[in-house]
């Protein structure tokens, strides 16, 4: 099996019966809107030595959407189309993804998080709601740890604190190793059909990072919605671990969904996300629980 894109690797890991999201298969997204390749709104910001590509849609309070490993703005089309009706939606290609520059031979999540923070600072966004999917969720957590004053609410989908088998299912590693073998072979052959050096870096993100300490996670006091599919690549107990170490969090294990719920169940997913962002954060108190007994 030849693996030519890291996002496809994750697709395989999710054991999906449904295809990767495309506007053509979703009538809710206008075919005329080329999210991620929209010359009418697309711009570049100079951050941390690279040019970071971004687009902005809609008006209102700022909502930042952060894509996953190997993906780009285009993968968030269903969320951009929905939420741009109610918010000023800010989307960008993370470092080394889409149209954004790479500028390094070793991608790290802290580096990518600083890119996002600097982008928002340059756009004069002092506080925003954030949704991060997969790697985007990791970046959201890191931002909430270091720059909590800049986040109103954070929602994450399919994120992890570490790459080992306490967080990720054991059947994932052999597939990633197969992908790594292929990438290294292409590099050795000096193949030019893909940017294999970049693919190696994206694989390194998946297999050697992140490394978020639970004690750091406990510093986060802002409201967080922690989500994963019940057929995700992330173990349910790890998603629960993230939830249990956040002081003000809600937990949603999405029934019948994979890592790709934002795409393959976008109507329900967007409704869940919208409810969290729109309504005040509340959680039952001990008194509330006792009142029903």
ABEGO torsion letter per residue (X at the ends): XBBABAAAAAAAAAGBABBBBBAAABAABBAABBBGABAAABBBBBBGGBBBBBBBBEBEBBBBBBBBBGBBAAAAAAAAAAAAAABBBBBBBBBGBEABBAGBABBBAAAAAAAAAAAAAAAGBABBBBBBBEAAAAAAAAAAAABAAABABBBBBGBBABABAAABBAAAAAAAAAAAAAAAAAAAAGBAABBAAAAAAAAAAAAAOBBBBAAAAAABABBBBBBBBAABABBAAAAAAAAAABABBBBBBBBGBBAAAAAAAAAAAAAAAAAAAABBBBBBBAAAAAAAX
